[in-house]
C-alpha cells in the first residue's frame, strides 16, 4: 500500500493535504509534517495544505484553492475517516483520494487508498514512519510539526497510547535538532487569565449520579470570557481528568459557526467510543467525540455514559 501511495505522489503534479475540521495538534502536525517534507522533495510540484484554522495553528496560513484544482489532484485526508468531521468539498473533489488515520472508525466516505494503524499513538507518528519508509527526508520544519502532533495526542507521552515504537519514532525526529523547550513553551505556557478561566471552568463542573463529570459551555459563557470554542472544547476537558472519583468526563461546547454542539468524551477505564459512534462521531476507545444539534442530545449522551458504569 505504501509503495502504491508513493507512486501516486511521484505521478501527480498537484497534491492537496487536508484533515478534519476543528483541528487539534495531531491534525495540524500530520498535515504540515507531510506538507513540509513533500515541498522539500518536490519543489516543482504544486502542494497545498487546506482547511480551517484556530488557536492551535503554530505553523502558517492555510491555502485556499478551488474545486477544479482538487479534481485534478492527489488528495490526502489525515486524522479522520468520518464524513461528519470533514468539509464535503474536501472528500468529493479529487482525482485520487488517500486516507491516513489511527482512529478506530470505519470510513463512511469513498476512497482509493486507506492506510490505517490503530496501534499508532497519532497520525503524526504514522506520517513520520511513512516518510521514513519511503525514503523521503524529514526536514527540521517537518520534524517540528510531527513532534508537536505526537505530544498533542499522547499528552506529552503520558497516555497509554504511547508505545516503544512511538518513542523510537520520536527519537528520530529529535535528531533533526528541533527545539523541544521552545515547542513546549509555545503550546503549554499560559497566561494568568487562562489559568483563571480554568479555575472558573472546573468550579462549575457538574456530576451525574454515577459521577460522570461534565460541563455545558453555552454561547453566553464563551462571550463573557471571550473564548474560542475549540479552546474550550479540547483545551479545557483535561481539567476534569486525573481525579480518582471521576471515571468518565464529558465536555459540551456550543460552536456558533456550526450552530452545533461539540462533544468531547474521555474515560480512564470505560470504553466510550461506542457512545460517540452512536451520535455520528468516533475516535479512540477512551478518548473520542461527536457533534450534536441540541442540548437534549447532550443529556442523552450523559445517560448513555451513565449506563457504562455498573453498580
C-alpha positions in Angstrom: 0.0 0.0 0.0 2.7 2.5 0.9 4.6 1.9 -2.3 1.4 2.5 -4.3 0.9 5.8 -2.5 4.5 6.7 -3.2 3.8 6.1 -6.9 0.9 8.5 -6.7 3.0 11.1 -5.0 5.6 10.7 -7.8 2.9 10.9 -10.6 0.8 13.8 -9.5 1.9 17.4 -10.1 -0.8 18.7 -7.8 -1.1 17.4 -4.2 -3.7 18.6 -1.6 -3.3 17.7 2.1 -6.5 18.0 4.2 -7.5 16.9 7.7 -10.5 17.1 10.0 -12.4 20.3 11.0 -11.6 22.0 14.3 -8.1 20.6 14.1 -6.1 19.6 17.1 -2.3 19.3 17.3 -2.2 15.9 15.6 -4.3 17.1 12.7 -2.0 20.1 12.2 1.1 18.1 12.9 0.4 15.3 10.5 -0.7 17.8 7.8 2.2 20.1 8.0 4.7 17.3 8.7 3.7 15.8 5.3 3.4 19.2 3.6 6.9 20.4 4.5 8.5 17.1 3.6 6.9 16.9 0.2 7.6 20.6 -0.5 11.3 19.9 0.2 11.4 16.8 -2.0 9.3 18.1 -4.8 9.8 21.9 -5.2 8.4 21.8 -8.7 5.0 20.4 -7.7 2.0 22.4 -6.5 1.4 21.2 -2.9 -1.4 22.7 -0.8 -2.4 22.4 2.9 -6.0 23.3 3.3 -8.7 23.6 6.0 -10.0 25.8 8.8 -7.7 27.3 11.4 -7.8 28.0 15.1 -5.5 28.9 18.0 -3.5 25.7 17.7 -2.1 26.6 14.3 1.6 27.2 15.2 2.6 26.8 11.6 1.4 29.0 8.7 -1.7 30.2 6.9 -3.7 27.5 5.1 -4.1 27.5 1.3 -7.4 28.4 -0.4 -8.0 26.5 -3.6 -10.9 25.9 -5.9 -12.7 22.6 -6.6 -11.3 22.4 -10.1 -7.8 22.2 -8.6 -8.8 19.5 -6.2 -10.4 17.5 -9.0 -7.0 17.1 -10.8 -5.1 16.5 -7.6 -4.0 13.7 -5.4 -5.8 14.4 -2.2 -4.7 13.2 1.3 -7.2 13.3 4.2 -5.4 12.9 7.5 -6.5 12.0 11.1 -10.1 11.1 10.3 -12.2 8.9 8.0 -15.6 10.3 9.3 -17.8 12.4 7.0 -19.0 14.4 10.0 -15.5 15.6 10.6 -14.8 16.9 7.1 -15.8 19.6 4.7 -17.7 17.9 2.0 -15.7 19.5 -0.8 -12.5 18.0 0.6 -13.6 14.4 0.0 -15.8 14.7 -3.0 -13.4 16.6 -5.3 -10.2 14.7 -6.2 -8.5 12.6 -8.8 -7.3 10.1 -6.3 -8.1 10.0 -2.5 -5.8 8.6 0.2 -6.9 8.3 3.8 -4.4 8.0 6.6 -5.7 7.6 10.1 -5.1 5.9 13.5 -8.7 6.0 14.8 -11.0 3.0 15.1 -13.8 4.3 12.9 -14.6 2.6 9.6 -14.7 5.1 6.7 -18.1 6.4 5.6 -16.6 8.1 2.6 -15.4 6.6 -0.7 -11.6 6.4 -1.1 -8.9 4.9 -3.4 -6.3 4.0 -0.7 -6.6 3.7 3.1 -3.6 3.5 5.4 -4.8 2.6 8.9 -2.8 1.8 12.1 -4.9 1.8 15.3 -1.8 0.9 17.2 -0.1 4.2 16.4 -0.3 6.9 19.0 -1.2 9.5 16.4 -1.5 10.2 12.7 1.7 12.3 13.1 3.5 9.1 14.2 2.1 7.3 11.1 3.2 10.1 8.8 6.7 10.1 10.3 7.1 6.4 9.8 5.6 6.6 6.3 8.1 9.3 5.2 11.0 7.2 6.7 9.7 4.1 4.9 9.5 5.9 1.6 12.9 7.5 2.0 11.5 11.0 1.9 13.6 13.3 4.0 12.0 14.7 7.2 13.3 18.3 7.3 13.7 20.2 10.6 10.4 22.0 9.9 8.6 18.7 9.2 10.1 17.1 12.3 8.9 20.0 14.4 5.3 19.6 13.2 5.3 15.9 13.6 6.7 16.1 17.1 4.0 18.6 18.1 1.4 16.2 16.7 2.8 13.3 18.7 3.0 15.1 22.0 -0.5 16.5 21.4 -2.1 13.1 21.0 0.0 11.4 23.7 -0.4 14.1 26.3 3.4 14.6 26.3 3.9 10.8 26.4 1.6 10.3 29.4 -1.3 8.4 27.7 -1.4 4.7 27.3 -1.2 5.1 23.5 2.5 5.8 23.9 4.5 2.7 22.9 8.1 1.8 22.4 7.6 2.5 18.7 6.2 6.0 19.5 9.4 6.8 21.5 11.6 5.3 18.8 9.9 7.4 16.1 10.2 10.5 18.3 13.9 9.9 18.8 14.4 10.1 15.1 12.6 13.4 14.9 14.7 14.7 17.8 17.8 14.0 15.7 16.7 17.0 13.5 17.7 19.3 16.4 14.2 20.7 17.0 13.9 23.0 20.0 11.7 21.0 22.3 11.8 23.6 25.1 10.6 26.3 22.7 7.9 23.9 21.4 6.6 23.1 24.9 6.5 26.7 25.9 4.7 27.6 22.8 2.0 25.0 23.4 1.7 24.8 27.2 2.9 28.1 28.7 -0.3 30.0 29.6 -1.3 33.4 30.8 -2.6 34.2 34.2 -6.0 34.9 32.6 -6.0 31.5 31.0 -5.4 29.8 34.4 -8.2 31.8 36.0 -10.5 30.6 33.2 -9.6 27.0 34.0 -10.5 27.6 37.6 -13.8 29.1 36.7 -14.5 26.1 34.4 -13.6 23.5 37.0 -15.6 25.1 39.8 -18.7 24.9 37.7 -18.3 21.3 36.6 -21.4 19.1 37.3 -21.8 15.4 38.0 -24.3 12.7 37.3 -25.4 10.2 39.9 -22.7 7.8 38.5 -20.0 10.5 38.9 -19.7 11.3 35.2 -18.3 14.8 35.3 -19.5 17.2 32.6 -19.8 20.8 31.7 -22.1 22.6 29.2 -20.4 25.6 27.7 -23.0 27.9 26.3 -22.5 30.9 24.0 -23.1 33.2 27.0 -20.1 31.6 28.7 -17.9 31.9 25.6 -19.0 35.6 25.1 -18.5 36.5 28.8 -14.9 35.4 28.8 -14.2 36.0 25.1 -13.3 32.3 24.5 -12.8 30.3 21.3 -15.0 27.2 21.1 -12.1 25.0 20.1 -10.0 26.1 23.1 -12.9 25.4 25.5 -13.8 22.1 23.9 -10.4 20.5 23.7 -8.3 22.8 25.8 -10.4 22.6 29.0 -11.6 19.0 29.1 -8.4 17.9 30.7 -9.4 19.9 33.8 -11.7 17.0 34.7 -9.0 14.3 34.2 -6.9 12.6 36.8 -9.5 12.6 39.6 -9.9 9.3 41.4 -13.7 9.7 41.9 -14.4 10.6 38.2 -14.3 7.6 35.9 -15.8 9.4 32.8 -15.8 13.1 31.9 -17.5 15.0 29.1 -17.3 18.5 27.7 -20.1 20.0 25.6 -19.4 23.3 23.8 -21.7 25.3 21.6 -20.0 26.4 18.3 -21.7 29.3 16.8 -20.0 28.9 13.4 -21.7 25.4 13.0 -24.8 26.1 15.2 -24.0 22.8 16.8 -22.5 21.4 20.0 -19.1 19.9 20.1 -18.9 16.9 22.4 -15.6 15.6 23.8 -15.8 12.3 25.8 -13.0 10.9 27.9 -12.6 7.9 30.3 -9.9 6.2 32.4 -11.3 2.7 32.3 -14.6 2.6 30.5 -14.6 2.4 26.6 -16.7 5.4 25.5 -16.1 5.1 21.7 -19.4 3.4 21.0 -21.3 6.3 22.6 -19.5 8.7 20.3 -20.3 6.5 17.3 -23.9 6.4 18.2 -24.1 10.1 17.7 -22.1 10.1 14.4 -18.6 10.6 15.9 -15.6 8.5 16.7 -12.0 8.4 17.8 -10.3 6.1 20.4 -11.7 3.7 23.0 -11.1 6.1 25.9 -10.9 9.5 24.1 -13.4 10.4 21.3 -16.0 12.9 20.3 -19.0 13.8 18.2 -21.1 16.8 17.2 -24.8 17.1 18.0 -27.6 19.5 17.4 -29.3 20.2 20.8 -28.6 20.3 24.5 -31.2 17.5 24.8 -28.8 15.3 22.7 -26.1 16.0 25.3 -28.4 14.8 28.1 -28.9 11.6 26.1 -25.2 11.2 25.8 -24.8 11.6 29.6 -27.5 8.9 30.1 -25.5 6.6 27.8 -22.3 7.3 29.6 -24.0 6.5 32.9 -25.1 3.1 31.6 -21.4 2.2 31.1 -20.8 2.4 34.9 -22.2 -0.7 36.6 -23.5 -0.6 40.2 
